[in-house]
Amino acid sequence: MKTNLITVALSFLTLAAVAQKDQVKNAEDAIDDKNYAEAKAQLKIAEPNVSSLKEKYQEEFYLYKGQAYMGDNPTSADMKIAAQAFQKASEMGNEDATEALMTLKNDMIQAAIQDQNNEKFAEAAEKLYTSYELSKEDTIYLYYAANNLVQAQDYDKAVEYLEMLNELDYDGSGIEYTAVNAEGTEETFSSAGQRDLMIKTGNYTNPGMNKIPSKKGDIAQLIARIYISQKDYDKAVAAMDKAKATNPDDITLLQAEANMYYQMGEKEKARQLFEKIAETNTDDPVTFNNIGIMYGEVDETEKAIENYEKALAIDPNYNDARLNLIAAILGSERAIIEEMNGLGMSKKDNARYEELDAQRKALYTQVVPYLEKALEVEPNNIDVLKTSMNIYSNLGNTEKVEEMKSRLEQ
């Protein structure tokens, strides 16, 4: 009697396996007919017992599932399901699934870029995180997912991803692989293999590669910014200290730490850190510009100007430092004008007025070469053109005033 029961049970298993093979075949036919809804329906019936199928049919099941969910304008959720299905089929050795998975990953990244351009940051983050889950070595997608979550103001999730990157000791430096698509836009790929596969499709040309700098400083700064925005300063400092513990000589982390203290209002500490950076990073104009800003905020104008000039000596076209230098020189103008406006009509006051007016015009004359160079670097900078017009007007240079006015009207 027991033998008969076992025989009956086995026969049911055989019938179930045959039925599931039929459903897998039906799904294939539906996909060929582009009837993706029917394909999904057939696959859902087969799925609960798919493990009872031979590996060949399991492989086909996951291939067809991926294809079914990629039909008819897939949503982010559909793309995730399809990617997971292709991955399973690929792990079983299905070459079609392997190729489909690589194409899908590229499509998902491009869709994420499109979402990001359309300011759909949460949707972009979801696609990027799915790409990371599918290929854990592509940690860059986790980094970009975190950045998009920051833009979406989902700070809790963003910090979770950023802390994951810290735990992974993610550096982010290396090489990115590029190719130009049919529209003439350069796209980035996570590996040479992925790029080369896209080249083989005939839809991409001009394969290339670029060096990628370390992102440790960016990550630490993002974590700190989030905690600072939440006024959780202890966590901000702890996160920065943790990042520095494993990378004490990383210049990007020192820069991030200086920015963090500046955002926290500890400007003296920020300046000290920037000056420490300048000791070794002597060819970075931004560092000297930042030091100049710090000195300017505590009215140490000479030291501010000294550092702006250092920045310009490194990069003569660095207009941010030049404009800050102009502002620093003109900083004493307000006190001069206030004193002039407070003078009376006595002979002594008139003499003092003339003296102050000469000082004011000397300031204007001093900044003219800097303004001219600023316009050489940025000919259409509206603020510089307006400032130049006012300076020339006060110096009585009507020809230059008309020139600036004409350029503003263009």
GUMARVEX-786240 format. One record per residue (C-alpha): residue in one letter; x, y negated, z negated. Coordinates in Angstrom, 1 decimal, decimal comma. Each point is the difference from the previous one (the first is absolute). Example, Ala and Ser with C-alpha at 12.3 -4.5 7.8 and 13.67 -1.06 7.14 Angstrom:
2
<atom 'a'; <12,3; 4,5; -7,8>> <atom 's'; <1,4; -3,4; 0,7>> 
//
This chain:
410
<atom 'm'; <0,0; 0,0; 0,0>> <atom 'k'; <2,8; -2,4; -0,8>> <atom 't'; <1,7; 0,8; 3,3>> <atom 'n'; <-3,1; -1,0; 1,9>> <atom 'l'; <-0,3; -3,3; -1,9>> <atom 'i'; <3,6; -0,8; 0,9>> <atom 't'; <-0,6; 0,9; 3,6>> <atom 'v'; <-3,0; -2,3; 0,2>> <atom 'a'; <1,9; -2,8; -1,6>> <atom 'l'; <2,8; 0,3; 2,4>> <atom 's'; <-2,4; 0,0; 2,9>> <atom 'f'; <-1,5; -3,2; -1,2>> <atom 'l'; <3,5; -1,6; -0,2>> <atom 't'; <0,7; 1,2; 3,6>> <atom 'l'; <-3,3; -1,6; 1,2>> <atom 'a'; <0,8; -3,2; -1,8>> <atom 'a'; <3,4; -0,2; 1,6>> <atom 'v'; <-1,5; 0,6; 3,4>> <atom 'a'; <-2,6; -2,7; -0,6>> <atom 'q'; <2,7; -2,5; -1,0>> <atom 'k'; <2,0; 0,8; 3,1>> <atom 'd'; <-3,1; -0,8; 2,1>> <atom 'q'; <-0,5; -3,3; -1,9>> <atom 'v'; <3,7; -0,9; 0,7>> <atom 'k'; <-0,5; 0,9; 3,7>> <atom 'n'; <-3,3; -2,0; 0,0>> <atom 'a'; <1,9; -3,0; -1,5>> <atom 'e'; <2,6; 0,3; 2,8>> <atom 'd'; <-2,8; -0,1; 2,7>> <atom 'a'; <-1,6; -3,0; -1,7>> <atom 'i'; <3,3; -1,9; 0,0>> <atom 'd'; <0,4; 0,8; 3,7>> <atom 'd'; <-3,4; -1,5; 0,6>> <atom 'k'; <0,9; -3,0; -2,3>> <atom 'n'; <-2,8; 1,0; -2,3>> <atom 'y'; <1,9; -0,7; -3,2>> <atom 'a'; <-3,0; 0,0; -2,3>> <atom 'e'; <-0,8; 3,6; 1,0>> <atom 'a'; <3,7; 0,9; -0,3>> <atom 'k'; <0,0; -1,3; -3,6>> <atom 'a'; <-3,2; 1,8; -0,8>> <atom 'q'; <1,4; 3,4; 1,3>> <atom 'l'; <3,2; -0,5; -2,0>> <atom 'k'; <-1,8; -0,9; -3,2>> <atom 'i'; <-1,9; 3,3; 0,2>> <atom 'a'; <3,3; 1,9; 0,5>> <atom 'e'; <2,1; -1,9; -2,5>> <atom 'p'; <-1,1; 1,7; -3,3>> <atom 'n'; <1,4; 3,3; 1,1>> <atom 'v'; <2,7; -1,1; 2,4>> <atom 's'; <2,7; 1,7; -2,1>> <atom 's'; <-1,5; 3,4; 1,0>> <atom 'l'; <0,9; -0,6; 3,7>> <atom 'k'; <3,2; 1,1; 1,5>> <atom 'e'; <2,7; -2,6; 0,0>> <atom 'k'; <-0,4; -0,7; 3,7>> <atom 'y'; <-3,6; -0,9; -0,4>> <atom 'q'; <0,7; -2,1; -3,2>> <atom 'e'; <2,6; -1,9; 2,1>> <atom 'e'; <-2,6; -0,6; 2,7>> <atom 'f'; <-2,6; -1,0; -2,7>> <atom 'y'; <2,2; -2,8; -1,3>> <atom 'l'; <1,1; -1,1; 3,5>> <atom 'y'; <-3,7; -0,4; 1,0>> <atom 'k'; <-0,9; -1,6; -3,2>> <atom 'g'; <2,6; -2,7; 0,6>> <atom 'q'; <-1,2; -0,5; 3,6>> <atom 'a'; <-3,6; -0,2; -1,1>> <atom 'y'; <0,6; -2,6; -2,6>> <atom 'm'; <2,1; -2,1; 2,4>> <atom 'g'; <-2,9; -0,2; 2,5>> <atom 'd'; <-2,5; -2,9; 0,3>> <atom 'n'; <1,9; -3,0; -1,5>> <atom 'p'; <1,2; 1,6; -3,3>> <atom 't'; <-0,2; -1,8; -3,2>> <atom 's'; <2,9; -0,2; -2,5>> <atom 'a'; <-1,6; 2,9; -1,9>> <atom 'd'; <-0,3; 2,0; 3,3>> <atom 'm'; <3,7; -0,7; 0,9>> <atom 'k'; <1,1; 1,2; -3,5>> <atom 'i'; <-2,0; 3,3; 0,4>> <atom 'a'; <1,3; 0,5; 3,5>> <atom 'a'; <3,6; -0,6; -1,1>> <atom 'q'; <-0,3; 2,5; -2,8>> <atom 'a'; <-1,5; 2,6; 2,4>> <atom 'f'; <2,7; -0,5; 2,6>> <atom 'q'; <2,7; 0,2; -2,7>> <atom 'k'; <-1,4; 3,4; -1,1>> <atom 'a'; <0,0; 1,3; 3,5>> <atom 's'; <3,5; -1,4; 0,6>> <atom 'e'; <1,3; 1,8; -3,1>> <atom 'm'; <-1,4; 3,2; 1,5>> <atom 'g'; <2,1; -0,6; 3,1>> <atom 'n'; <-2,6; -1,5; 2,4>> <atom 'e'; <2,0; -2,3; 2,4>> <atom 'd'; <-3,1; -1,8; 1,3>> <atom 'a'; <-0,9; -0,9; -3,6>> <atom 't'; <3,6; -1,2; -0,6>> <atom 'e'; <-0,1; -2,3; 3,0>> <atom 'a'; <-3,6; -1,1; -0,9>> <atom 'l'; <1,1; -0,8; -3,6>> <atom 'm'; <2,9; -2,2; 1,2>> <atom 't'; <-2,3; -1,8; 2,4>> <atom 'l'; <-2,6; -0,5; -2,7>> <atom 'k'; <2,6; -1,3; -2,5>> <atom 'n'; <1,1; -2,5; 2,6>> <atom 'd'; <-3,7; -1,0; 0,7>> <atom 'm'; <-0,6; -0,3; -3,8>> <atom 'i'; <3,0; -2,3; -0,4>> <atom 'q'; <-1,1; -2,1; 3,0>> <atom 'a'; <-3,5; -0,1; -1,4>> <atom 'a'; <1,4; -1,2; -3,4>> <atom 'i'; <2,0; -2,7; 1,8>> <atom 'q'; <-3,3; -1,1; 1,7>> <atom 'd'; <-1,8; 0,0; -3,3>> <atom 'q'; <2,8; -2,1; -1,6>> <atom 'n'; <-0,1; -2,5; 2,9>> <atom 'n'; <-3,8; -0,2; -0,6>> <atom 'e'; <0,6; -0,5; -3,7>> <atom 'k'; <-1,7; 3,3; -0,8>> <atom 'f'; <2,7; 0,7; -2,5>> <atom 'a'; <-1,8; 2,7; -2,1>> <atom 'e'; <-0,7; 2,0; 3,2>> <atom 'a'; <3,6; -0,4; 1,2>> <atom 'a'; <1,3; 1,2; -3,4>> <atom 'e'; <-2,2; 3,1; 0,1>> <atom 'k'; <1,3; 1,0; 3,5>> <atom 'l'; <3,6; -0,7; -1,1>> <atom 'y'; <-0,3; 2,1; -3,1>> <atom 't'; <-1,5; 2,9; 1,9>> <atom 's'; <3,0; -0,2; 2,4>> <atom 'y'; <2,3; 0,2; -3,1>> <atom 'e'; <-1,9; 3,0; -1,4>> <atom 'l'; <0,3; 1,8; 3,3>> <atom 's'; <3,8; -0,5; 0,1>> <atom 'k'; <1,5; -0,8; -3,4>> <atom 'e'; <3,4; -0,7; 1,5>> <atom 'd'; <-1,6; -3,1; 1,7>> <atom 't'; <0,0; -2,0; -3,2>> <atom 'i'; <-0,1; -3,2; 2,0>> <atom 'y'; <-3,7; 0,5; 0,4>> <atom 'l'; <-0,5; 0,1; -3,7>> <atom 'y'; <1,9; -3,3; -0,2>> <atom 'y'; <-2,2; -1,6; 2,7>> <atom 'a'; <-3,2; 1,4; -1,7>> <atom 'a'; <1,0; -1,7; -3,2>> <atom 'n'; <0,6; -3,3; 1,8>> <atom 'n'; <-3,4; 0,2; 1,6>> <atom 'l'; <-1,6; 0,7; -3,4>> <atom 'v'; <1,7; -3,2; -1,3>> <atom 'q'; <-1,6; -1,9; 2,8>> <atom 'a'; <-3,3; 1,7; -0,8>> <atom 'q'; <0,5; -1,2; -3,6>> <atom 'd'; <-0,4; 3,6; -1,2>> <atom 'y'; <2,8; -0,5; -2,4>> <atom 'd'; <-0,5; 3,1; -2,1>> <atom 'k'; <0,3; 2,3; 2,9>> <atom 'a'; <2,9; -2,0; 1,5>> <atom 'v'; <2,0; 0,3; -3,2>> <atom 'e'; <-0,7; 3,7; -0,1>> <atom 'y'; <1,5; 0,4; 3,5>> <atom 'l'; <2,9; -2,3; -0,8>> <atom 'e'; <0,8; 1,9; -3,2>> <atom 'm'; <-0,1; 3,2; 2,1>> <atom 'l'; <2,6; -1,6; 2,3>> <atom 'n'; <2,2; -0,8; -3,1>> <atom 'e'; <-0,3; 3,5; -1,3>> <atom 'l'; <1,1; 1,3; 3,4>> <atom 'd'; <2,9; -2,5; -0,1>> <atom 'y'; <-1,1; -1,2; 3,4>> <atom 'd'; <2,5; -2,2; 1,7>> <atom 'g'; <-1,5; -0,5; 3,4>> <atom 's'; <3,2; -0,9; 1,7>> <atom 'g'; <0,9; 1,9; 3,1>> <atom 'i'; <-1,0; 0,0; 3,6>> <atom 'e'; <-3,3; -0,5; 1,7>> <atom 'y'; <-0,7; 1,4; 3,5>> <atom 't'; <-1,8; -2,1; 2,6>> <atom 'a'; <-1,5; 0,2; 3,4>> <atom 'v'; <-2,0; -2,3; 2,2>> <atom 'n'; <-3,6; 1,0; 0,8>> <atom 'a'; <-1,9; -0,5; 3,2>> <atom 'e'; <-1,2; -3,4; -1,1>> <atom 'g'; <3,6; -1,2; -0,5>> <atom 't'; <-0,1; 0,0; -3,8>> <atom 'e'; <2,8; 1,6; -2,0>> <atom 'e'; <-1,2; 2,7; -2,4>> <atom 't'; <1,8; 1,6; -2,9>> <atom 'f'; <0,3; 3,7; -0,7>> <atom 's'; <1,1; 1,8; -3,1>> <atom 's'; <2,4; 2,4; 1,8>> <atom 'a'; <1,9; 0,4; 3,2>> <atom 'g'; <-2,0; 3,1; 0,7>> <atom 'q'; <-3,3; -1,8; -0,2>> <atom 'r'; <1,3; -2,8; 2,2>> <atom 'd'; <1,4; 2,4; 2,5>> <atom 'l'; <-3,3; 1,9; 0,1>> <atom 'm'; <-1,8; -3,2; 0,9>> <atom 'i'; <2,6; -0,8; 2,7>> <atom 'k'; <-0,8; 3,4; 1,6>> <atom 't'; <-3,7; -0,9; 0,3>> <atom 'g'; <1,1; -2,7; 2,5>> <atom 'n'; <-1,9; -2,7; -1,9>> <atom 'y'; <3,1; -1,3; -1,7>> <atom 't'; <3,4; -1,4; 1,2>> <atom 'n'; <3,1; -1,6; -1,3>> <atom 'p'; <0,9; 2,2; -3,0>> <atom 'g'; <2,0; -1,8; -2,6>> <atom 'm'; <0,9; -0,3; -3,7>> <atom 'n'; <0,4; -2,7; -2,6>> <atom 'k'; <1,7; -0,1; -3,4>> <atom 'i'; <-2,4; -0,3; -3,0>> <atom 'p'; <1,2; -1,8; -3,2>> <atom 's'; <-0,6; 1,3; -3,5>> <atom 'k'; <-3,5; -0,6; -1,4>> <atom 'k'; <0,8; 0,6; -3,7>> <atom 'g'; <-0,1; -3,8; -0,6>> <atom 'd'; <-3,3; -0,4; 1,8>> <atom 'i'; <-1,5; 2,8; -2,0>> <atom 'a'; <1,2; -1,3; -3,4>> <atom 'q'; <-1,2; -3,5; 1,0>> <atom 'l'; <-3,4; 1,3; 1,0>> <atom 'i'; <-0,4; 1,8; -3,3>> <atom 'a'; <1,1; -3,0; -1,9>> <atom 'r'; <-2,3; -2,3; 2,0>> <atom 'i'; <-3,0; 2,2; -0,8>> <atom 'y'; <0,8; 0,1; -3,7>> <atom 'i'; <0,7; -3,7; -0,1>> <atom 's'; <-3,3; -0,8; 1,7>> <atom 'q'; <-1,6; 2,1; -2,8>> <atom 'k'; <2,1; -1,9; -2,5>> <atom 'd'; <1,5; 3,2; -1,1>> <atom 'y'; <3,5; -1,3; -0,2>> <atom 'd'; <1,4; 2,8; -2,1>> <atom 'k'; <-0,9; 2,5; 2,7>> <atom 'a'; <1,5; -2,2; 2,6>> <atom 'v'; <3,3; -0,2; -1,8>> <atom 'a'; <-0,1; 3,7; -0,8>> <atom 'a'; <-0,6; 0,9; 3,7>> <atom 'm'; <2,9; -2,2; 1,1>> <atom 'd'; <2,3; 1,4; -2,7>> <atom 'k'; <-0,9; 3,6; 1,1>> <atom 'a'; <0,8; -0,8; 3,6>> <atom 'k'; <3,3; -1,6; -0,9>> <atom 'a'; <1,0; 2,9; -2,2>> <atom 't'; <0,6; 2,3; 2,9>> <atom 'n'; <1,2; -2,7; 2,4>> <atom 'p'; <1,8; -2,6; -2,1>> <atom 'd'; <2,0; -1,4; 2,9>> <atom 'd'; <-2,9; -0,3; 2,5>> <atom 'i'; <0,0; -3,6; 1,0>> <atom 't'; <-3,7; 0,1; 1,1>> <atom 'l'; <-1,0; 1,1; -3,5>> <atom 'l'; <1,9; -3,0; -1,5>> <atom 'q'; <-1,7; -2,3; 2,4>> <atom 'a'; <-3,4; 1,6; -0,9>> <atom 'e'; <0,8; -0,4; -3,7>> <atom 'a'; <0,9; -3,7; 0,5>> <atom 'n'; <-3,2; -0,6; 1,8>> <atom 'm'; <-1,9; 1,8; -2,7>> <atom 'y'; <1,3; -2,2; -2,8>> <atom 'y'; <-0,7; -3,1; 2,2>> <atom 'q'; <-3,6; 1,1; 0,4>> <atom 'm'; <-0,2; 0,6; -3,8>> <atom 'g'; <1,2; -3,6; -0,6>> <atom 'e'; <3,4; 1,0; -1,4>> <atom 'k'; <1,8; -2,2; 2,5>> <atom 'e'; <3,3; -0,3; -1,8>> <atom 'k'; <0,3; 3,8; -0,1>> <atom 'a'; <-1,0; 0,1; 3,7>> <atom 'r'; <2,7; -2,5; 0,9>> <atom 'q'; <2,7; 1,9; -1,9>> <atom 'l'; <-0,9; 3,2; 1,9>> <atom 'f'; <0,1; -1,8; 3,3>> <atom 'e'; <3,5; -1,4; -0,9>> <atom 'k'; <1,1; 3,5; -0,9>> <atom 'i'; <-1,2; 1,2; 3,4>> <atom 'a'; <1,9; -2,9; 1,7>> <atom 'e'; <3,3; 1,2; -1,6>> <atom 't'; <-0,1; 3,1; 2,2>> <atom 'n'; <-2,5; -0,8; 2,7>> <atom 't'; <1,9; -3,1; 1,2>> <atom 'd'; <-1,3; 0,0; 3,5>> <atom 'd'; <-3,8; -0,2; -0,8>> <atom 'p'; <-1,4; -3,5; 0,6>> <atom 'v'; <-3,3; 0,9; -1,6>> <atom 't'; <1,7; 0,7; -3,4>> <atom 'f'; <1,7; -3,5; 0,0>> <atom 'n'; <-3,3; -1,6; 1,1>> <atom 'n'; <-1,7; 1,7; -2,9>> <atom 'i'; <2,6; -1,2; -2,4>> <atom 'g'; <-0,4; -3,5; 1,4>> <atom 'i'; <-3,8; 0,1; -0,7>> <atom 'm'; <0,6; 1,1; -3,6>> <atom 'y'; <2,4; -2,9; -0,6>> <atom 'g'; <-2,4; -2,4; 1,7>> <atom 'e'; <-2,8; 1,1; -2,3>> <atom 'v'; <2,0; -1,2; -3,1>> <atom 'd'; <1,1; -3,2; 1,7>> <atom 'e'; <3,6; 1,0; 0,5>> <atom 't'; <0,0; -1,5; 3,5>> <atom 'e'; <3,7; 0,1; 0,6>> <atom 'k'; <0,2; 3,7; -0,6>> <atom 'a'; <-3,1; 0,6; 2,0>> <atom 'i'; <1,5; -1,9; 3,0>> <atom 'e'; <3,3; 1,9; -0,4>> <atom 'n'; <-1,8; 3,3; 0,3>> <atom 'y'; <-2,1; -1,1; 3,0>> <atom 'e'; <3,2; -1,1; 1,7>> <atom 'k'; <1,5; 3,5; -0,7>> <atom 'a'; <-3,0; 1,6; 1,6>> <atom 'l'; <0,3; -2,2; 3,1>> <atom 'a'; <3,8; 0,7; 0,2>> <atom 'i'; <-0,9; 3,7; 0,3>> <atom 'd'; <-2,9; -0,6; 2,4>> <atom 'p'; <-0,2; -3,4; 1,7>> <atom 'n'; <-3,4; 0,8; 1,4>> <atom 'y'; <-1,6; 0,8; -3,4>> <atom 'n'; <-2,5; -2,8; -0,1>> <atom 'd'; <-1,6; 1,0; -3,3>> <atom 'a'; <3,2; -1,0; -1,8>> <atom 'r'; <0,3; -3,1; 2,2>> <atom 'l'; <-3,5; -1,2; -0,8>> <atom 'n'; <0,6; 0,7; -3,7>> <atom 'l'; <3,2; -2,0; 0,2>> <atom 'i'; <-1,9; -2,9; 1,6>> <atom 'a'; <-2,6; 0,1; -2,8>> <atom 'a'; <2,7; 0,1; -2,6>> <atom 'i'; <1,7; -3,1; 1,4>> <atom 'l'; <-3,3; -1,9; 0,3>> <atom 'g'; <-0,9; 1,1; -3,6>> <atom 's'; <1,4; -3,2; -1,5>> <atom 'e'; <-2,1; -2,1; 2,5>> <atom 'r'; <-3,1; 0,1; -2,3>> <atom 'a'; <1,8; -1,6; -3,0>> <atom 'i'; <1,5; -2,7; 2,3>> <atom 'i'; <-3,4; -0,9; 1,5>> <atom 'e'; <-1,7; 0,0; -3,4>> <atom 'e'; <2,6; -2,5; -1,3>> <atom 'm'; <-0,4; -2,1; 3,2>> <atom 'n'; <-3,8; -0,1; -0,5>> <atom 'g'; <0,4; -1,1; -3,6>> <atom 'l'; <2,2; -3,0; 0,7>> <atom 'g'; <-1,3; -3,6; -0,2>> <atom 'm'; <0,7; -3,0; 2,1>> <atom 's'; <3,0; -1,5; -1,8>> <atom 'k'; <3,3; -0,6; 1,6>> <atom 'k'; <1,5; 2,8; -2,1>> <atom 'd'; <-2,8; 2,4; 0,9>> <atom 'n'; <0,4; -0,9; 3,7>> <atom 'a'; <3,7; 0,7; -0,2>> <atom 'r'; <-0,7; 3,4; -1,7>> <atom 'y'; <-2,6; 0,7; 2,7>> <atom 'e'; <2,5; -0,5; 2,7>> <atom 'e'; <2,5; 2,2; -1,8>> <atom 'l'; <-2,6; 2,8; -0,4>> <atom 'd'; <-1,1; -0,3; 3,6>> <atom 'a'; <3,6; 0,5; 1,1>> <atom 'q'; <0,2; 3,1; -2,1>> <atom 'r'; <-3,2; 1,3; 1,5>> <atom 'k'; <1,2; -0,6; 3,6>> <atom 'a'; <3,3; 1,7; -0,9>> <atom 'l'; <-2,0; 3,1; -1,0>> <atom 'y'; <-1,9; -0,1; 3,3>> <atom 't'; <3,2; -0,5; 2,0>> <atom 'q'; <1,5; 3,0; -1,9>> <atom 'v'; <-2,8; 2,3; 1,1>> <atom 'v'; <-0,2; -1,0; 3,6>> <atom 'p'; <2,7; 2,5; 1,2>> <atom 'y'; <-1,7; 2,8; -1,8>> <atom 'l'; <-3,4; -0,9; 1,5>> <atom 'e'; <1,6; -0,1; 3,5>> <atom 'k'; <1,5; 3,5; -0,5>> <atom 'a'; <-3,3; 1,3; -1,4>> <atom 'l'; <-1,8; -1,2; 3,1>> <atom 'e'; <2,7; 1,6; 2,1>> <atom 'v'; <-0,7; 3,3; -1,7>> <atom 'e'; <-3,8; -0,4; 0,0>> <atom 'p'; <-1,0; -2,7; 2,6>> <atom 'n'; <-3,7; 0,4; -0,7>> <atom 'n'; <0,0; -0,1; -3,8>> <atom 'i'; <-2,8; -2,4; -0,8>> <atom 'd'; <1,1; -0,7; -3,6>> <atom 'v'; <3,6; -0,9; 1,2>> <atom 'l'; <-1,3; -2,2; 2,8>> <atom 'k'; <-2,3; -1,9; -2,4>> <atom 't'; <2,8; -0,4; -2,6>> <atom 's'; <2,4; -1,2; 2,7>> <atom 'm'; <-2,5; -2,5; 1,3>> <atom 'n'; <-0,5; -1,5; -3,5>> <atom 'i'; <3,8; -0,1; -0,6>> <atom 'y'; <0,7; -1,7; 3,4>> <atom 's'; <-2,9; -2,5; -0,7>> <atom 'n'; <1,6; -0,9; -3,4>> <atom 'l'; <3,3; -0,4; 1,7>> <atom 'g'; <-1,5; -2,3; 2,7>> <atom 'n'; <0,9; 2,4; 2,9>> <atom 't'; <-3,1; -0,6; 2,1>> <atom 'e'; <1,4; 2,0; 3,0>> <atom 'k'; <0,3; 3,1; -2,1>> <atom 'v'; <-3,5; -0,6; -1,6>> <atom 'e'; <-1,5; 0,0; 3,5>> <atom 'e'; <1,9; 3,2; 0,9>> <atom 'm'; <-1,3; 1,8; -3,1>> <atom 'k'; <-3,5; -1,3; 0,6>> <atom 's'; <0,1; 1,2; 3,6>> <atom 'r'; <1,2; 3,5; -1,1>> <atom 'l'; <-2,8; 0,3; -2,5>> <atom 'e'; <-2,6; -0,8; 2,6>> <atom 'q'; <1,2; 2,7; 2,4>> 
//
